[in-house]
Amino acid sequence: MRARRRHHPGLADAMILNAVEAFLPPGVAGALLLPVLARLAPESL
C-alpha cells in the first residue's frame, strides 16, 4: 500500500488545531455543566 503525502501539511495541521480550539471550550463547559444539572435538577435530564 502506497503512503499518501499531504500537499499542505502545515496548513492541514493548523486547520485541525483551529477546529480543536473552537470546539474545546464548549465541550468543557458542557462536561462541567452535566454534574451540576444532575445534582440540582435531575428531572431536567
C-alpha positions in Angstrom: 0.0 0.0 0.0 1.4 3.4 -1.0 1.7 6.0 1.6 -0.2 9.3 0.9 1.6 12.5 1.0 -0.2 15.6 2.2 0.1 18.6 -0.1 -0.1 21.2 2.6 0.9 19.5 5.9 1.4 22.8 7.7 -2.0 24.2 6.7 -3.8 20.9 7.5 -2.2 20.8 11.0 -3.2 24.5 11.5 -6.8 23.7 10.4 -7.1 20.7 12.8 -5.7 22.8 15.7 -8.1 25.6 14.9 -11.0 23.2 14.9 -9.9 21.7 18.2 -9.5 25.2 19.8 -13.0 26.1 18.5 -14.8 23.0 20.0 -12.8 22.5 23.2 -14.3 25.4 25.3 -18.0 24.4 24.7 -17.2 20.8 25.2 -15.5 21.5 28.6 -18.4 23.8 29.6 -20.9 21.0 28.7 -18.9 18.5 30.7 -18.8 20.7 33.7 -22.5 21.6 33.5 -23.7 18.0 33.4 -22.8 17.0 37.0 -24.3 20.3 38.3 -27.6 19.7 36.4 -27.6 16.0 37.5 -27.3 17.1 41.2 -29.6 20.1 41.2 -32.2 19.3 38.6 -32.1 15.6 37.7 -35.6 15.8 36.3 -34.4 18.1 33.6 -32.1 15.4 32.2 
